[in-house]
Amino acid sequence: TRMLTIYVFLPWVLLTRGSGTEEHFTLGVGPVTSSRVSAWAAGIGLYTIALAAFILFPPMSSGFRFWTSDAGALDWMVTLPCICIMAAVTDVWTRGFVLLNLAPRIGTTGAIVVQNILWIVLHLYELEILATSMTWFGAFLLAITLGVLGDAIALHWGSVRPLMAGHIWLNIGWVAALFLLHI
């Protein structure tokens, strides 16, 4: 419900308000057409910053069980791929749908502000987990930095594919780090 409200309903209202014509929306999942290597390096590099922050400031609770004796094949074969798919879909909705559709309507700065507010509201749980090790200020600073840089990547290349790959890399890297650091 929270995801549908924040990622679909609110942006839909913003995007269709005052429009009397049929709208066409993008999800930003088209291919990167120029500077492909730079785009993919930027997307994966951005989420490598997040992974480094998680490793340097490990939260007291990670939200995952992969490093415990309770973890089983279901965690590795079902939960991790589902988390990765959900992470990629997050980039499609926050940056593909919200950011790339709002920018031409309300301006780049306004679209970045709206997208980051929606993302922070949806990720308060994750920020609370990060705050245990890097303080609330640190968690918000990381979120805003990653948010604005990710938005710049999506706006510059017009595609969220590199960010989707980076987000998947972050989740796999974090689970691998948890597993390797807690054996």
C-alpha positions as CSV (number, residue, x, y, z in Angstrom):
1,T,0.0,0.0,0.0
2,R,2.8,2.4,0.9
3,M,4.7,1.7,-2.3
4,L,1.5,2.1,-4.4
5,T,0.6,5.3,-2.7
6,I,4.1,6.9,-2.9
7,Y,5.3,5.5,-6.2
8,V,2.1,5.4,-8.3
9,F,-0.8,7.4,-6.9
10,L,1.0,10.6,-5.8
11,P,3.2,10.9,-8.9
12,W,0.2,10.1,-11.1
13,V,-1.7,12.9,-9.5
14,L,1.2,15.3,-10.0
15,L,1.7,14.2,-13.6
16,T,-1.9,14.4,-14.7
17,R,-3.0,17.4,-12.7
18,G,-4.5,20.1,-15.0
19,S,-3.8,18.0,-18.2
20,G,-6.7,17.7,-20.5
21,T,-4.9,15.7,-23.1
22,E,-3.9,12.0,-23.2
23,E,-0.5,11.6,-21.6
24,H,2.3,9.3,-22.6
25,F,4.7,8.4,-19.8
26,T,8.2,6.9,-19.8
27,L,9.6,4.4,-17.3
28,G,13.2,5.2,-18.3
29,V,14.1,1.6,-19.2
30,G,15.2,2.3,-22.7
31,P,18.7,1.6,-23.7
32,V,21.6,4.0,-23.0
33,T,22.4,5.3,-26.5
34,S,25.5,7.4,-25.9
35,S,28.6,7.0,-23.7
36,R,27.4,3.5,-22.7
37,V,30.6,2.6,-20.7
38,S,30.4,5.9,-18.8
39,A,26.7,5.4,-18.1
40,W,27.2,1.9,-16.7
41,A,30.3,2.9,-14.7
42,A,28.3,5.8,-13.2
43,G,25.3,3.6,-12.2
44,I,27.4,0.8,-10.7
45,G,29.9,3.3,-9.2
46,L,27.1,5.2,-7.5
47,Y,25.8,2.1,-5.7
48,T,29.4,1.1,-4.9
49,I,29.5,4.2,-2.8
50,A,26.5,3.0,-0.9
51,L,28.0,-0.5,-0.5
52,A,31.2,1.1,0.8
53,A,29.2,3.2,3.3
54,F,27.4,0.0,4.5
55,I,30.6,-1.9,4.9
56,L,32.4,1.0,6.7
57,F,29.4,1.8,8.9
58,P,27.7,-1.5,9.3
59,P,24.2,-1.2,10.7
60,M,23.5,-2.9,14.0
61,S,20.7,-4.8,12.2
62,S,20.9,-5.4,8.5
63,G,17.4,-6.6,7.6
64,F,18.9,-9.7,6.1
65,R,19.5,-13.2,7.7
66,F,22.0,-14.5,5.1
67,W,25.0,-14.7,7.4
68,T,23.2,-16.6,10.2
69,S,22.8,-20.3,10.7
70,D,19.1,-19.7,10.1
71,A,19.7,-18.9,6.4
72,G,18.8,-21.6,4.0
73,A,18.5,-22.3,0.3
74,L,15.2,-20.3,0.3
75,D,17.0,-17.1,1.3
76,W,19.7,-17.5,-1.4
77,M,17.5,-18.8,-4.2
78,V,14.3,-16.8,-3.7
79,T,14.7,-14.0,-1.2
80,L,17.9,-12.5,-2.7
81,P,16.6,-12.5,-6.3
82,C,13.3,-11.0,-5.1
83,I,15.2,-8.2,-3.2
84,C,17.3,-7.5,-6.4
85,I,14.2,-7.3,-8.6
86,M,12.5,-5.0,-6.0
87,A,15.6,-2.8,-6.0
88,A,15.6,-2.5,-9.8
89,V,11.9,-1.8,-9.8
90,T,12.5,1.0,-7.2
91,D,14.8,2.7,-9.8
92,V,12.2,2.3,-12.5
93,W,9.5,4.0,-10.4
94,T,11.5,6.6,-8.5
95,R,13.7,7.8,-11.3
96,G,12.1,6.4,-14.5
97,F,8.5,7.2,-13.8
98,V,8.6,10.0,-11.2
99,L,11.8,11.9,-12.1
100,L,11.9,11.5,-15.9
101,N,8.2,12.4,-16.3
102,L,8.2,15.3,-13.8
103,A,11.3,17.0,-15.0
104,P,9.8,18.3,-18.3
105,R,6.6,19.4,-16.4
106,I,7.9,21.1,-13.3
107,G,11.6,21.5,-14.0
108,T,14.7,19.5,-13.1
109,T,15.1,20.9,-9.6
110,G,11.5,20.4,-8.7
111,A,11.5,16.8,-10.0
112,I,14.7,16.0,-8.1
113,V,13.2,17.4,-4.9
114,V,9.9,15.5,-5.3
115,Q,11.7,12.2,-6.2
116,N,14.0,12.4,-3.2
117,I,11.2,13.2,-0.8
118,L,9.1,10.2,-2.0
119,W,12.2,8.0,-1.8
120,I,13.1,9.1,1.7
121,V,9.5,8.6,2.9
122,L,9.4,5.1,1.4
123,H,12.8,4.2,2.9
124,L,12.5,5.4,6.4
125,Y,13.0,1.9,7.7
126,E,16.3,1.6,5.9
127,L,17.4,5.0,7.1
128,E,16.6,4.0,10.7
129,I,18.7,0.9,10.3
130,L,21.6,3.0,8.9
131,A,21.2,5.6,11.7
132,T,22.3,3.0,14.2
133,S,25.8,3.2,13.0
134,M,26.1,6.5,11.1
135,T,23.6,8.7,12.9
136,W,20.4,10.1,11.4
137,F,22.3,13.0,9.9
138,G,24.8,10.6,8.2
139,A,22.0,8.4,6.9
140,F,20.1,11.4,5.5
141,L,23.3,12.8,4.0
142,L,24.1,9.5,2.3
143,A,20.5,9.2,1.0
144,I,20.4,12.7,-0.4
145,T,23.9,12.4,-1.9
146,L,23.0,9.1,-3.6
147,G,19.6,10.4,-4.6
148,V,20.9,13.6,-6.3
149,L,23.8,11.8,-8.0
150,G,21.4,9.0,-9.2
151,D,19.0,11.6,-10.5
152,A,21.8,13.3,-12.4
153,I,22.7,9.9,-14.0
154,A,19.1,9.2,-15.0
155,L,18.6,12.7,-16.4
156,H,21.9,12.8,-18.2
157,W,21.5,9.4,-20.0
158,G,17.7,9.3,-20.1
159,S,17.8,5.7,-18.8
160,V,17.6,3.9,-15.5
161,R,19.2,0.7,-16.7
162,P,22.7,1.5,-15.3
163,L,21.1,2.4,-12.0
164,M,19.1,-0.8,-11.9
165,A,22.3,-2.8,-12.4
166,G,24.0,-0.7,-9.7
167,H,21.1,-1.3,-7.3
168,I,21.3,-5.1,-7.9
169,W,25.1,-4.9,-7.4
170,L,24.5,-3.1,-4.1
171,N,22.2,-5.8,-2.8
172,I,24.3,-8.8,-3.9
173,G,27.5,-7.0,-2.6
174,W,25.9,-6.3,0.8
175,V,24.6,-9.8,1.3
176,A,28.1,-11.2,0.2
177,A,29.8,-8.8,2.7
178,L,27.5,-9.9,5.5
179,F,28.2,-13.5,4.7
180,L,31.9,-13.1,4.5
181,L,32.3,-10.8,7.5
182,H,30.2,-13.0,9.8
183,I,31.4,-16.5,9.1
